[in-house]
Amino acid sequence: MQLSSLQPTHPRKDTKRIARGGKRGATAGRGTKGQKSRAGHKIRPAERDMIKKIPKLRGYRFKSISRRHAIVHLADVDRVFTAGEKVTPASLVAKGLLRRRGISGITVKILGDGALKKKIIVEGCAVSSSAAEKIAKAGGVVTPLS
C-alpha cells in the first residue's frame, strides 16, 4: 500500500469550500461581482415571477385567477352538429370542438358568431343573447343553466 493509492471510503458530503487561499485565489473561479459570485446565491423560479405579475386586489372575496368559459361559436356548432341533436359540454368534447381541461368538467359559453340553419337543443351551456336569438329563430331550444 502506497500513500498515492489511498482513497476515501465515503464520498465527500459537503461541497468543497472555495476562496480560502490556495491556488484558486480570491474569486475562486466564480468570476467577479454579481449575484452568481456570492455565497448562498439563489435564482428565484419563474413561477414566482408569474405570480408577482398577476394584478392583485385585497380582501377575502378576491380570487386572483378566475375560471373562464371555453368559447364556442355558432358557426362551428352549425358545421359539426346535425338537426335535432343535443349540444352539451360532453358532446362538444366528443365532436372535437373542445379539449377536456381539468377533472371537474368544462364551463362552456356559446357565442353568436356565424349563422345557424339547423334546429338544435342546447343544454348545460351558457349562451350569449345574440346566440340565443339565432337558436330560437332556427327553431331550437336553449335550456338555461341551473
Helices and strands as residue ranges (DSSP letters): G 3-5, G 35-37, H 46-53, E 70-73, H 74-80, E 86-87, H 89-95, E 108-111, E 121-122, E 126-127, H 129-137, E 141-142
